[in-house]
Amino acid sequence: MRLAAYEHEGLRRCGVVEGGRVRPFPVGTAVLDLVGGAPVPGTGAPVPLSSVRLLPPLEPPSVRDFVTFEEHVEGVRRSVGGGEGVPDAWYDAPTFYFSNPASLVGAHDDVPVPPGSAVLDFELEVAAVVGRGGSDLTPERARDHVFGYTVFNDWSARDLQSREMQVGLGPCKGKDTASTLGPWLVTADELEPYRDGEGYLRLALTAEVNGEVVGSDLLSNMGWTFEEMLAYASRGARVRPGDVLGSGTCGNGGCLAELWGRGGRQDPPPLAPGDTVTLTVEGIGSVSNTVVAGKAPEPVRGARRRPRDRP
């Protein structure tokens, strides 16, 4: 089953996608409710997908974005942080940071350049959505807690990210402006035929900029399975229905920064207004967003320097 949230004739709706149409659920139904176990209601007359604006398929309580592709770490570490190779600590556990659930955009929405940035990048990812809550899960138990999957584009202001990560707290405003989620949420059972013998989903991933392929990879090149990621996220914490777990950016051109790190120069160039990024994941679908001009940043002064006065 494929669940979509959308706007149609001024109303926010959700429904089941079948081919080029969506069958709407009753007004007031939310995908998040269905993810959490609410009964699936009946549907109304189908509406052509061409007549709706696709929204992020759900409003998640939280978004954790992992970094599970070794090849991505190798390339981006060089271009963003100036380091070489893969840190030993990366191999210890599936590291993640918390992204902004309020910054999600739909599959075909425009994406403004973040204020103050001149080096915008995309990131090709797949996200798992938690269905059942829980804590201290094992990977074996975690499989029953995954509701489904969707395409995830973690838009990144590389110049802001590179500067702020020198503070040592990880990305913040460099990742805060937009994340694409869509085009819909595919239930886990639909992707089971793609699972390989090691438990990974062998899905083909493709990234295009203005119709030109710049990257391609397999989701099965992840260092950890989604079940292992979910188990780690739940360690000493509680995951909730609707929580989003991003796979992290794939390798082999899953973002421009990886290519810049390998080539030693910004080629292809950073994204600019008018550029369209299309990300496609086998078994799920495609999202395609066009970059538009953003707002000028509101000024924020630097920290004051002062003596360490004491009482």
VEXDREN-2710 file (C-alpha; in Angstrom, 1 decimal):
% VEXDREN-2710
k/r/px/py/pz
1/MET/0.0/0.0/0.0
2/ARG/1.1/3.5/-0.8
3/LEU/-0.2/6.3/1.4
4/ALA/0.0/9.9/0.3
5/ALA/-0.9/13.3/1.9
6/TYR/-2.0/16.0/-0.6
7/GLU/-3.8/19.2/-1.2
8/HIS/-6.8/19.2/-3.5
9/GLU/-9.4/21.9/-4.1
10/GLY/-8.1/23.8/-1.1
11/LEU/-8.4/20.9/1.3
12/ARG/-5.7/18.8/2.9
13/ARG/-6.4/15.1/2.4
14/CYS/-4.7/11.7/2.4
15/GLY/-5.4/8.5/0.6
16/VAL/-4.1/5.4/-1.1
17/VAL/-2.2/5.8/-4.4
18/GLU/-3.1/3.3/-7.1
19/GLY/-1.4/3.9/-10.4
20/GLY/-1.9/7.5/-11.5
21/ARG/-4.7/8.1/-9.0
22/VAL/-5.3/8.6/-5.3
23/ARG/-8.3/7.3/-3.5
24/PRO/-9.1/9.7/-0.6
25/PHE/-9.8/8.7/2.9
26/PRO/-12.5/10.6/4.8
27/VAL/-11.8/14.2/5.7
28/GLY/-9.9/14.3/9.0
29/THR/-7.9/11.1/8.4
30/ALA/-4.2/11.5/8.9
31/VAL/-1.4/9.2/7.7
32/LEU/0.2/9.4/11.1
33/ASP/-2.9/7.9/12.7
34/LEU/-2.8/5.0/10.3
35/VAL/1.0/4.5/10.9
36/GLY/0.1/4.4/14.6
37/GLY/-2.3/1.5/14.1
38/ALA/-5.7/3.2/13.5
39/PRO/-8.0/1.1/11.2
40/VAL/-7.7/1.9/7.5
41/PRO/-11.0/3.6/6.5
42/GLY/-12.8/3.2/3.3
43/THR/-12.0/5.4/0.3
44/GLY/-13.9/7.8/-1.9
45/ALA/-13.9/8.4/-5.6
46/PRO/-10.3/8.4/-7.1
47/VAL/-8.6/11.7/-8.0
48/PRO/-5.9/12.0/-10.6
49/LEU/-2.4/12.6/-9.1
50/SER/-1.9/15.2/-11.7
51/SER/-4.6/17.4/-10.1
52/VAL/-3.1/17.4/-6.5
53/ARG/-0.2/18.9/-4.7
54/LEU/1.7/16.2/-2.9
55/LEU/2.7/17.0/0.7
56/PRO/5.2/15.2/2.9
57/PRO/3.3/11.9/3.5
58/LEU/3.2/12.5/7.3
59/GLU/4.1/15.0/10.0
60/PRO/6.7/13.0/12.1
61/PRO/7.3/13.6/15.8
62/SER/11.0/13.5/15.1
63/VAL/13.5/13.0/12.3
64/ARG/16.8/11.2/12.9
65/ASP/19.3/11.3/10.1
66/PHE/22.0/8.6/10.1
67/VAL/25.2/8.3/8.2
68/THR/25.5/4.7/7.0
69/PHE/27.3/4.8/3.7
70/GLU/31.1/4.5/4.0
71/GLU/31.7/5.9/0.5
72/HIS/29.8/9.0/1.4
73/VAL/31.8/9.6/4.5
74/GLU/35.1/9.3/2.6
75/GLY/34.1/11.9/0.0
76/VAL/32.2/14.4/2.1
77/ARG/34.7/14.4/5.0
78/ARG/37.3/15.8/2.7
79/SER/35.1/18.5/1.1
80/VAL/33.3/19.7/4.2
81/GLY/35.7/19.1/7.1
82/GLY/39.0/18.8/5.4
83/GLY/39.7/15.3/6.8
84/GLU/40.8/12.1/5.1
85/GLY/39.4/8.6/5.2
86/VAL/36.7/7.4/7.6
87/PRO/36.9/8.0/11.3
88/ASP/37.4/4.8/13.4
89/ALA/34.4/5.9/15.5
90/TRP/32.1/5.6/12.4
91/TYR/32.4/1.8/12.5
92/ASP/31.3/1.5/16.1
93/ALA/27.6/2.3/15.8
94/PRO/25.1/3.9/13.4
95/THR/25.6/7.6/14.2
96/PHE/22.7/10.1/13.7
97/TYR/21.7/13.7/14.4
98/PHE/18.2/15.1/14.9
99/SER/16.9/17.1/11.9
100/ASN/14.0/19.5/11.8
101/PRO/10.5/17.9/11.4
102/ALA/9.0/21.4/10.8
103/SER/11.1/21.9/7.7
104/LEU/9.7/19.1/5.5
105/VAL/8.6/19.9/2.0
106/GLY/6.6/17.9/-0.6
107/ALA/7.8/15.9/-3.5
108/HIS/7.5/18.7/-6.1
109/ASP/7.7/21.8/-3.9
110/ASP/10.2/24.6/-4.6
111/VAL/13.2/24.8/-2.3
112/PRO/14.6/28.2/-1.4
113/VAL/18.3/28.7/-1.0
114/PRO/19.0/28.9/2.8
115/PRO/19.6/32.5/4.0
116/GLY/23.3/33.3/3.9
117/SER/24.3/30.2/1.9
118/ALA/26.0/30.1/-1.5
119/VAL/26.9/26.4/-1.6
120/LEU/23.6/24.4/-1.7
121/ASP/23.6/20.6/-2.1
122/PHE/21.2/17.7/-2.1
123/GLU/21.4/14.3/-0.4
124/LEU/19.9/11.1/-1.8
125/GLU/18.5/9.0/1.0
126/VAL/15.7/6.6/1.9
127/ALA/13.8/7.0/5.2
128/ALA/12.1/4.3/7.3
129/VAL/9.0/5.3/9.3
130/VAL/8.4/3.8/12.7
131/GLY/5.0/2.1/13.1
132/ARG/5.1/0.7/16.6
133/GLY/6.7/2.6/19.5
134/GLY/9.2/1.0/21.8
135/SER/12.5/1.2/23.6
136/ASP/15.6/-1.0/23.9
137/LEU/14.7/-3.0/20.8
138/THR/16.8/-5.7/19.3
139/PRO/17.3/-5.7/15.5
140/GLU/15.1/-8.8/15.3
141/ARG/12.2/-7.1/17.2
142/ALA/12.7/-3.9/15.3
143/ARG/11.6/-5.3/12.0
144/ASP/8.0/-5.5/13.2
145/HIS/8.3/-1.8/14.3
146/VAL/9.0/-0.5/10.8
147/PHE/5.8/0.7/9.1
148/GLY/7.2/1.7/5.7
149/TYR/9.7/3.7/3.6
150/THR/9.8/6.9/1.6
151/VAL/12.4/9.0/-0.4
152/PHE/14.3/11.5/1.7
153/ASN/16.3/14.5/0.4
154/ASP/18.4/16.1/3.2
155/TRP/19.1/19.6/1.6
156/SER/22.4/20.9/2.9
157/ALA/24.0/24.3/3.0
158/ARG/27.6/23.1/2.8
159/ASP/29.2/26.5/3.5
160/LEU/27.1/27.0/6.7
161/GLN/27.6/23.4/7.7
162/SER/31.4/23.5/7.2
163/ARG/31.7/26.6/9.4
164/GLU/29.4/25.6/12.2
165/MET/30.7/22.0/12.6
166/GLN/34.0/23.5/13.7
167/VAL/32.3/24.2/17.0
168/GLY/32.0/20.5/17.5
169/LEU/28.2/20.1/17.9
170/GLY/27.4/18.7/14.5
171/PRO/25.2/20.3/11.7
172/CYS/22.5/22.8/12.6
173/LYS/21.6/25.7/10.3
174/GLY/23.4/24.0/7.5
175/LYS/20.6/21.3/7.6
176/ASP/17.7/23.3/9.0
177/THR/15.9/24.9/6.0
178/ALA/14.4/22.0/4.0
179/SER/14.1/18.2/3.8
180/THR/12.0/16.6/1.1
181/LEU/9.9/13.6/2.1
182/GLY/7.8/11.7/-0.5
183/PRO/6.3/11.2/-2.9
184/TRP/4.4/8.8/-0.6
185/LEU/4.9/6.3/2.1
186/VAL/5.3/2.7/0.9
187/THR/4.4/0.0/3.4
188/ALA/7.2/-2.4/4.4
189/ASP/5.5/-5.4/2.9
190/GLU/5.8/-4.0/-0.6
191/LEU/9.6/-3.9/-0.3
192/GLU/10.2/-7.3/1.2
193/PRO/10.9/-8.8/-2.3
194/TYR/13.9/-6.6/-2.5
195/ARG/15.5/-7.8/0.7
196/ASP/18.8/-9.7/0.2
197/GLY/20.3/-12.6/2.2
198/GLU/21.9/-10.2/4.7
199/GLY/18.7/-8.3/5.5
200/TYR/19.4/-5.2/3.4
201/LEU/17.0/-3.7/0.9
202/ARG/18.6/-3.9/-2.6
203/LEU/17.0/-0.8/-4.1
204/ALA/18.5/1.1/-7.0
205/LEU/19.1/4.9/-6.2
206/THR/19.5/7.6/-8.8
207/ALA/20.2/11.3/-8.5
208/GLU/19.7/13.8/-11.4
209/VAL/20.4/17.5/-11.7
210/ASN/18.6/19.2/-14.6
211/GLY/18.0/15.8/-16.2
212/GLU/21.6/14.7/-16.0
213/VAL/22.5/11.7/-13.8
214/VAL/25.1/12.7/-11.3
215/GLY/24.9/9.7/-8.9
216/SER/23.7/6.2/-8.5
217/ASP/24.0/3.5/-5.9
218/LEU/22.3/0.6/-4.1
219/LEU/20.6/1.0/-0.8
220/SER/22.1/-2.4/0.2
221/ASN/25.5/-0.7/0.4
222/MET/24.5/0.7/3.8
223/GLY/26.7/-0.2/6.7
224/TRP/23.8/-1.2/8.9
225/THR/20.2/-2.3/8.2
226/PHE/17.3/-0.2/9.1
227/GLU/16.4/-2.7/11.9
228/GLU/19.9/-2.2/13.4
229/MET/19.5/1.6/13.1
230/LEU/16.1/1.5/14.8
231/ALA/17.4/-0.7/17.6
232/TYR/20.2/1.7/18.2
233/ALA/17.9/4.7/18.1
234/SER/15.7/3.0/20.8
235/ARG/18.6/2.3/23.1
236/GLY/17.8/4.0/26.4
237/ALA/15.2/6.0/24.6
238/ARG/11.7/5.7/23.2
239/VAL/10.8/5.7/19.5
240/ARG/7.3/6.7/18.6
241/PRO/4.9/6.0/15.7
242/GLY/5.8/8.3/12.8
243/ASP/9.4/8.8/13.8
244/VAL/11.6/9.1/10.7
245/LEU/15.0/7.4/10.3
246/GLY/17.0/8.6/7.4
247/SER/19.5/6.2/5.9
248/GLY/22.1/8.9/5.3
249/THR/23.4/9.8/1.9
250/CYS/24.3/7.0/-0.5
251/GLY/27.7/6.8/-2.2
252/ASN/28.8/7.2/-5.8
253/GLY/27.4/10.7/-6.2
254/GLY/24.6/10.7/-3.7
255/CYS/25.4/14.3/-3.1
256/LEU/27.6/16.9/-4.8
257/ALA/29.9/17.3/-1.8
258/GLU/31.1/13.7/-2.2
259/LEU/32.1/14.4/-5.8
260/TRP/33.8/17.7/-4.8
261/GLY/35.8/15.8/-2.1
262/ARG/36.9/13.2/-4.6
263/GLY/37.7/15.6/-7.5
264/GLY/39.2/18.4/-5.4
265/ARG/37.0/21.0/-6.9
266/GLN/33.3/22.0/-7.0
267/ASP/32.4/20.2/-10.2
268/PRO/29.4/19.9/-10.7
269/PRO/28.8/23.3/-9.2
270/PRO/26.7/24.0/-6.2
271/LEU/22.9/24.2/-6.8
272/ALA/21.5/27.6/-7.8
273/PRO/18.0/29.0/-8.5
274/GLY/16.5/27.3/-11.5
275/ASP/18.2/23.9/-10.9
276/THR/15.9/20.9/-10.5
277/VAL/17.0/17.9/-8.4
278/THR/15.3/14.6/-9.1
279/LEU/15.8/11.6/-6.8
280/THR/14.5/8.2/-7.7
281/VAL/14.4/5.1/-5.5
282/GLU/13.4/1.7/-7.0
283/GLY/10.2/0.4/-5.5
284/ILE/9.2/3.7/-4.0
285/GLY/9.2/6.5/-6.6
286/SER/10.7/9.9/-7.4
287/VAL/10.8/13.4/-5.9
288/SER/11.7/16.4/-8.0
289/ASN/12.3/19.8/-6.5
290/THR/13.4/23.1/-8.1
291/VAL/15.7/25.5/-6.3
292/VAL/14.5/29.1/-6.0
293/ALA/16.0/32.2/-4.6
294/GLY/15.9/32.5/-0.8
295/LYS/15.7/35.4/1.6
296/ALA/18.6/37.5/2.8
297/PRO/19.7/36.5/6.3
298/GLU/18.6/38.6/9.2
299/PRO/21.9/39.9/10.9
300/VAL/23.1/38.2/14.0
301/ARG/26.0/39.7/15.8
302/GLY/29.0/37.7/16.9
303/ALA/29.5/36.7/20.5
304/ARG/30.9/39.4/22.8
305/ARG/34.4/38.8/24.2
306/ARG/34.7/39.6/27.8
307/PRO/36.7/38.8/31.0
308/ARG/35.7/35.8/33.0
309/ASP/34.2/37.8/35.9
310/ARG/33.3/35.9/39.0
311/PRO/31.1/36.8/42.0
END
